[in-house]
Amino acid sequence: MRKLVAFVAGAMCGGIVGAVAALLLAPAPGSELRTSARVRFDTMVAEGRQAAADRRAELEAQLAALKRPATTL
């Protein structure tokens, strides 16, 4: 029982120290950090969608080429 209490106390102290360190070492205020993260996320999603659309168009063109009847020589 004593080890469990010591472990829980240590975990709580570690959590508090980690939270304080995160607040002190954050590169920007919370609102700026959230805005920056949202912009970055939205940009990555848009790029991913564009890449998927480009690849889809490329594959559809290849499929259309394969469906065309072959010409004989």
PyMOL commands that place a pseudoatom at each C-alpha (Angstrom):
pseudoatom trace, name=CA, resn=MET, resi=1, chain=A, elem=C, hetatm=0, pos=[0.000, 0.000, 0.000]
pseudoatom trace, name=CA, resn=ARG, resi=2, chain=A, elem=C, hetatm=0, pos=[2.844, 2.344, 0.822]
pseudoatom trace, name=CA, resn=LYS, resi=3, chain=A, elem=C, hetatm=0, pos=[4.435, 1.783, -2.619]
pseudoatom trace, name=CA, resn=LEU, resi=4, chain=A, elem=C, hetatm=0, pos=[1.152, 2.556, -4.351]
pseudoatom trace, name=CA, resn=VAL, resi=5, chain=A, elem=C, hetatm=0, pos=[0.745, 5.840, -2.481]
pseudoatom trace, name=CA, resn=ALA, resi=6, chain=A, elem=C, hetatm=0, pos=[4.350, 6.776, -3.269]
pseudoatom trace, name=CA, resn=PHE, resi=7, chain=A, elem=C, hetatm=0, pos=[3.814, 5.944, -6.936]
pseudoatom trace, name=CA, resn=VAL, resi=8, chain=A, elem=C, hetatm=0, pos=[0.593, 7.982, -7.193]
pseudoatom trace, name=CA, resn=ALA, resi=9, chain=A, elem=C, hetatm=0, pos=[2.230, 10.934, -5.411]
pseudoatom trace, name=CA, resn=GLY, resi=10, chain=A, elem=C, hetatm=0, pos=[5.210, 10.752, -7.762]
pseudoatom trace, name=CA, resn=ALA, resi=11, chain=A, elem=C, hetatm=0, pos=[2.964, 10.535, -10.821]
pseudoatom trace, name=CA, resn=MET, resi=12, chain=A, elem=C, hetatm=0, pos=[0.985, 13.577, -9.690]
pseudoatom trace, name=CA, resn=CYS, resi=13, chain=A, elem=C, hetatm=0, pos=[4.149, 15.574, -9.002]
pseudoatom trace, name=CA, resn=GLY, resi=14, chain=A, elem=C, hetatm=0, pos=[5.520, 14.574, -12.398]
pseudoatom trace, name=CA, resn=GLY, resi=15, chain=A, elem=C, hetatm=0, pos=[2.300, 15.629, -14.084]
pseudoatom trace, name=CA, resn=ILE, resi=16, chain=A, elem=C, hetatm=0, pos=[2.343, 19.001, -12.391]
pseudoatom trace, name=CA, resn=VAL, resi=17, chain=A, elem=C, hetatm=0, pos=[6.006, 19.601, -13.260]
pseudoatom trace, name=CA, resn=GLY, resi=18, chain=A, elem=C, hetatm=0, pos=[5.335, 18.556, -16.875]
pseudoatom trace, name=CA, resn=ALA, resi=19, chain=A, elem=C, hetatm=0, pos=[2.343, 20.879, -17.181]
pseudoatom trace, name=CA, resn=VAL, resi=20, chain=A, elem=C, hetatm=0, pos=[4.297, 23.832, -15.791]
pseudoatom trace, name=CA, resn=ALA, resi=21, chain=A, elem=C, hetatm=0, pos=[7.228, 23.103, -18.098]
pseudoatom trace, name=CA, resn=ALA, resi=22, chain=A, elem=C, hetatm=0, pos=[4.884, 22.890, -21.104]
pseudoatom trace, name=CA, resn=LEU, resi=23, chain=A, elem=C, hetatm=0, pos=[3.334, 26.244, -20.236]
pseudoatom trace, name=CA, resn=LEU, resi=24, chain=A, elem=C, hetatm=0, pos=[6.704, 27.923, -19.749]
pseudoatom trace, name=CA, resn=LEU, resi=25, chain=A, elem=C, hetatm=0, pos=[8.356, 26.459, -22.838]
pseudoatom trace, name=CA, resn=ALA, resi=26, chain=A, elem=C, hetatm=0, pos=[5.461, 26.784, -25.310]
pseudoatom trace, name=CA, resn=PRO, resi=27, chain=A, elem=C, hetatm=0, pos=[6.598, 28.627, -28.459]
pseudoatom trace, name=CA, resn=ALA, resi=28, chain=A, elem=C, hetatm=0, pos=[3.514, 30.881, -28.504]
pseudoatom trace, name=CA, resn=PRO, resi=29, chain=A, elem=C, hetatm=0, pos=[0.434, 31.721, -26.462]
pseudoatom trace, name=CA, resn=GLY, resi=30, chain=A, elem=C, hetatm=0, pos=[-2.317, 29.106, -26.513]
pseudoatom trace, name=CA, resn=SER, resi=31, chain=A, elem=C, hetatm=0, pos=[-4.621, 30.909, -28.933]
pseudoatom trace, name=CA, resn=GLU, resi=32, chain=A, elem=C, hetatm=0, pos=[-1.794, 31.533, -31.418]
pseudoatom trace, name=CA, resn=LEU, resi=33, chain=A, elem=C, hetatm=0, pos=[-0.612, 27.942, -31.106]
pseudoatom trace, name=CA, resn=ARG, resi=34, chain=A, elem=C, hetatm=0, pos=[-4.123, 26.582, -31.739]
pseudoatom trace, name=CA, resn=THR, resi=35, chain=A, elem=C, hetatm=0, pos=[-4.573, 28.891, -34.738]
pseudoatom trace, name=CA, resn=SER, resi=36, chain=A, elem=C, hetatm=0, pos=[-1.222, 27.886, -36.177]
pseudoatom trace, name=CA, resn=ALA, resi=37, chain=A, elem=C, hetatm=0, pos=[-1.951, 24.196, -35.691]
pseudoatom trace, name=CA, resn=ARG, resi=38, chain=A, elem=C, hetatm=0, pos=[-5.397, 24.570, -37.321]
pseudoatom trace, name=CA, resn=VAL, resi=39, chain=A, elem=C, hetatm=0, pos=[-3.938, 26.392, -40.339]
pseudoatom trace, name=CA, resn=ARG, resi=40, chain=A, elem=C, hetatm=0, pos=[-1.242, 23.748, -40.724]
pseudoatom trace, name=CA, resn=PHE, resi=41, chain=A, elem=C, hetatm=0, pos=[-3.802, 20.944, -40.432]
pseudoatom trace, name=CA, resn=ASP, resi=42, chain=A, elem=C, hetatm=0, pos=[-6.154, 22.567, -42.962]
pseudoatom trace, name=CA, resn=THR, resi=43, chain=A, elem=C, hetatm=0, pos=[-3.269, 23.055, -45.393]
pseudoatom trace, name=CA, resn=MET, resi=44, chain=A, elem=C, hetatm=0, pos=[-2.213, 19.421, -45.087]
pseudoatom trace, name=CA, resn=VAL, resi=45, chain=A, elem=C, hetatm=0, pos=[-5.786, 18.215, -45.625]
pseudoatom trace, name=CA, resn=ALA, resi=46, chain=A, elem=C, hetatm=0, pos=[-6.176, 20.425, -48.706]
pseudoatom trace, name=CA, resn=GLU, resi=47, chain=A, elem=C, hetatm=0, pos=[-2.876, 19.174, -50.144]
pseudoatom trace, name=CA, resn=GLY, resi=48, chain=A, elem=C, hetatm=0, pos=[-3.906, 15.575, -49.491]
pseudoatom trace, name=CA, resn=ARG, resi=49, chain=A, elem=C, hetatm=0, pos=[-7.237, 16.081, -51.219]
pseudoatom trace, name=CA, resn=GLN, resi=50, chain=A, elem=C, hetatm=0, pos=[-5.550, 17.724, -54.197]
pseudoatom trace, name=CA, resn=ALA, resi=51, chain=A, elem=C, hetatm=0, pos=[-3.031, 14.881, -54.469]
pseudoatom trace, name=CA, resn=ALA, resi=52, chain=A, elem=C, hetatm=0, pos=[-5.871, 12.339, -54.312]
pseudoatom trace, name=CA, resn=ALA, resi=53, chain=A, elem=C, hetatm=0, pos=[-7.808, 14.180, -57.023]
pseudoatom trace, name=CA, resn=ASP, resi=54, chain=A, elem=C, hetatm=0, pos=[-4.720, 14.362, -59.246]
pseudoatom trace, name=CA, resn=ARG, resi=55, chain=A, elem=C, hetatm=0, pos=[-4.003, 10.658, -58.779]
pseudoatom trace, name=CA, resn=ARG, resi=56, chain=A, elem=C, hetatm=0, pos=[-7.643, 9.771, -59.449]
pseudoatom trace, name=CA, resn=ALA, resi=57, chain=A, elem=C, hetatm=0, pos=[-7.601, 11.727, -62.712]
pseudoatom trace, name=CA, resn=GLU, resi=58, chain=A, elem=C, hetatm=0, pos=[-4.380, 9.999, -63.717]
pseudoatom trace, name=CA, resn=LEU, resi=59, chain=A, elem=C, hetatm=0, pos=[-5.790, 6.541, -62.969]
pseudoatom trace, name=CA, resn=GLU, resi=60, chain=A, elem=C, hetatm=0, pos=[-9.041, 7.314, -64.800]
pseudoatom trace, name=CA, resn=ALA, resi=61, chain=A, elem=C, hetatm=0, pos=[-7.037, 8.366, -67.865]
pseudoatom trace, name=CA, resn=GLN, resi=62, chain=A, elem=C, hetatm=0, pos=[-5.062, 5.121, -67.716]
pseudoatom trace, name=CA, resn=LEU, resi=63, chain=A, elem=C, hetatm=0, pos=[-8.269, 3.100, -67.369]
pseudoatom trace, name=CA, resn=ALA, resi=64, chain=A, elem=C, hetatm=0, pos=[-9.813, 4.884, -70.342]
pseudoatom trace, name=CA, resn=ALA, resi=65, chain=A, elem=C, hetatm=0, pos=[-6.684, 4.116, -72.396]
pseudoatom trace, name=CA, resn=LEU, resi=66, chain=A, elem=C, hetatm=0, pos=[-6.903, 0.450, -71.450]
pseudoatom trace, name=CA, resn=LYS, resi=67, chain=A, elem=C, hetatm=0, pos=[-10.592, 0.255, -72.409]
pseudoatom trace, name=CA, resn=ARG, resi=68, chain=A, elem=C, hetatm=0, pos=[-9.946, 1.565, -75.924]
pseudoatom trace, name=CA, resn=PRO, resi=69, chain=A, elem=C, hetatm=0, pos=[-9.756, -1.223, -78.504]
pseudoatom trace, name=CA, resn=ALA, resi=70, chain=A, elem=C, hetatm=0, pos=[-6.255, -2.134, -79.507]
pseudoatom trace, name=CA, resn=THR, resi=71, chain=A, elem=C, hetatm=0, pos=[-5.235, -1.248, -83.045]
pseudoatom trace, name=CA, resn=THR, resi=72, chain=A, elem=C, hetatm=0, pos=[-3.727, -4.002, -85.147]
pseudoatom trace, name=CA, resn=LEU, resi=73, chain=A, elem=C, hetatm=0, pos=[-0.565, -3.514, -87.089]
for i in range(1, 73): cmd.bond("trace and resi %d" % i, "trace and resi %d" % (i + 1))
show_as sticks, trace
zoom trace
